[in-house]
Amino acid sequence: MSAERATDDQAGLVVGRPVRVAPGIIRVLAPNPSPMTGPGTNSYIAEGPRALIIDPGPDDREHLEKLAQLAGPGVRAICLTHRHSDHAAGAARLAAMTGAPIRAWPKTALGEHDSAIVNEAPLVEGERLTAGGQRLAVWHSPGHAADHVVFAADQANLLIAGDTLMQAATVVILPPDGRMADYLATLDRLAGLAPQRIAPAHGALIDDAPGEIARVKAHRLRREAQIAERLGGHAQSPEALVARLYPELSAALVPVAARQVLAHLIHLDEQGRAVFGPDGWRGA
Ligand SMILES: [Zn+2]
């Protein structure tokens, strides 16, 4: 890889402009930029006479019409990496436009950021989906969300990674649907899949997949160690820990940061390194 290539791909992140990120795989950026979604949600299409659409994104008619037009007639399925609304809110309208079934990992109770969908044909662990010359393997990858899956395009050596890894934003783990122990195990699992490049749902292509996965895992463990260090004999709230860990954080971001800290506290508890009492968290 080269820096030039990364820069090129960054420049290609333009709403509605399709970019071929690998042979047979197209990315289309949806018009929903925000602090949580970075430039917006990337929808992916595995081309073929029976195309697959992954993550239709928000319920934006123009974006969905673009996806339907690029995919062509006979769409095989609309697949979701997970049900968070920035990925799934457009699924029902796109299903109505294309006649294709919505496919996601099974989930019995919706999380707070989930869109309700009709999951016509639940995805199955290790299943191979085909579109044209591409074969995409489905792997459960919980942590960011309990129903999260990734799609490994083996021929392209590309991992369509949803929100397990992001190029332009930090992955948030919001308990209870998000779970840090699962997320760390998922990172190990993704490393085991040994992709060369990562196609995230937010941001440009990540060219050094193994390096990025290792970097993100090290970052999470470092944060967790910092939290464990600051847990003492007196009980603290996640918000109090945020104030000590990130004193310069803007007030608007404190609630999300506190949930992220909570995810680490729960993981520390599971390891016997923290306990939750009536007045807050303390070291074990
Ligand atoms: Zn998400």
Residues whose N, C-alpha, C, O or C-beta is under 5 A from the ligand:
A	BS01	ZN	H84 D163
